[in-house]
Amino acid sequence: MIPIEHVVVFAGLLFVIGAAGVIIRRNALILLMCVQLMMAASTLVLVAFARLHGEPHGQVLAVLAIVVMAAQAAIGLGVLVAFFRGRETLDVEEARELKW
């Protein structure tokens, strides 16, 4: 059995990598993947603590979080495809022009 400390450290590292990707990168597809990585890290911690306490409620919430992540990915990829067809780039700086 893996100690809970190892799981929390691993999830923390995944979250930090995702947050660094969101801050540093300017490609919208990379940003979407980094947000997915951050959500997966939080789901991993949720499952780990649910297993630690022996409660199935955390695992049910984790399944719901995975469903939300899948919906976010589907909608986000649809928006990115529409944006790419119009601008032929996935640069986030180009998306700022859509505000006006």
C-alpha positions as semicolon CSV with decimal commas, in nm:
position;residue;x (nm);y (nm);z (nm)
1;M;0,000;0,000;0,000
2;I;0,131;0,342;-0,095
3;P;0,155;0,593;0,192
4;I;-0,077;0,891;0,168
5;E;0,217;1,131;0,189
6;H;0,358;0,999;-0,137
7;V;0,027;1,040;-0,314
8;V;-0,016;1,396;-0,186
9;V;0,338;1,492;-0,290
10;F;0,286;1,337;-0,634
11;A;-0,046;1,518;-0,678
12;G;0,115;1,842;-0,561
13;L;0,389;1,805;-0,819
14;L;0,132;1,739;-1,091
15;F;-0,063;2,046;-0,983
16;V;0,250;2,264;-0,983
17;I;0,346;2,142;-1,330
18;G;-0,004;2,224;-1,455
19;A;-0,002;2,566;-1,291
20;A;0,341;2,644;-1,436
21;G;0,215;2,544;-1,779
22;V;-0,085;2,774;-1,747
23;I;0,137;3,064;-1,642
24;I;0,419;3,013;-1,893
25;R;0,261;2,883;-2,214
26;R;0,060;3,082;-2,469
27;N;-0,086;2,800;-2,676
28;A;-0,454;2,746;-2,597
29;L;-0,432;2,369;-2,644
30;I;-0,143;2,346;-2,398
31;L;-0,340;2,563;-2,154
32;L;-0,636;2,326;-2,178
33;M;-0,412;2,027;-2,114
34;C;-0,250;2,197;-1,814
35;V;-0,590;2,275;-1,662
36;Q;-0,685;1,910;-1,712
37;L;-0,362;1,807;-1,538
38;M;-0,445;2,031;-1,241
39;M;-0,795;1,885;-1,215
40;A;-0,656;1,531;-1,235
41;A;-0,416;1,609;-0,950
42;S;-0,700;1,731;-0,730
43;T;-0,906;1,422;-0,817
44;L;-0,612;1,201;-0,725
45;V;-0,595;1,360;-0,379
46;L;-0,970;1,318;-0,338
47;V;-0,950;0,947;-0,416
48;A;-0,646;0,899;-0,191
49;F;-0,815;1,054;0,110
50;A;-1,137;0,866;0,042
51;R;-0,942;0,540;0,044
52;L;-0,755;0,643;0,358
53;H;-1,079;0,699;0,548
54;G;-1,260;0,404;0,389
55;E;-1,551;0,614;0,267
56;P;-1,696;0,569;-0,082
57;H;-1,824;0,929;-0,095
58;G;-1,488;1,065;-0,211
59;Q;-1,470;0,810;-0,488
60;V;-1,818;0,901;-0,607
61;L;-1,715;1,267;-0,614
62;A;-1,402;1,168;-0,806
63;V;-1,614;0,996;-1,072
64;L;-1,826;1,311;-1,099
65;A;-1,508;1,520;-1,129
66;I;-1,386;1,297;-1,410
67;V;-1,720;1,344;-1,590
68;V;-1,681;1,721;-1,554
69;M;-1,324;1,698;-1,684
70;A;-1,443;1,505;-1,989
71;A;-1,715;1,760;-2,059
72;Q;-1,467;2,044;-2,019
73;A;-1,227;1,878;-2,261
74;A;-1,499;1,819;-2,520
75;I;-1,634;2,173;-2,504
76;G;-1,285;2,326;-2,486
77;L;-1,166;2,132;-2,789
78;G;-1,477;2,237;-2,981
79;V;-1,411;2,602;-2,900
80;L;-1,045;2,564;-2,996
81;V;-1,134;2,405;-3,331
82;A;-1,376;2,689;-3,407
83;F;-1,116;2,946;-3,304
84;F;-0,847;2,778;-3,516
85;R;-1,071;2,773;-3,822
86;G;-1,133;3,146;-3,790
87;R;-0,783;3,266;-3,695
88;E;-0,557;2,975;-3,803
89;T;-0,366;3,001;-3,477
90;L;-0,408;2,886;-3,118
91;D;-0,213;3,173;-2,966
92;V;-0,385;3,316;-2,659
93;E;-0,276;3,669;-2,751
94;E;-0,494;3,646;-3,064
95;A;-0,794;3,556;-2,850
96;R;-0,768;3,888;-2,667
97;E;-0,883;4,059;-2,986
98;L;-1,215;3,878;-2,959
99;K;-1,312;4,095;-2,661
100;W;-1,376;4,401;-2,876
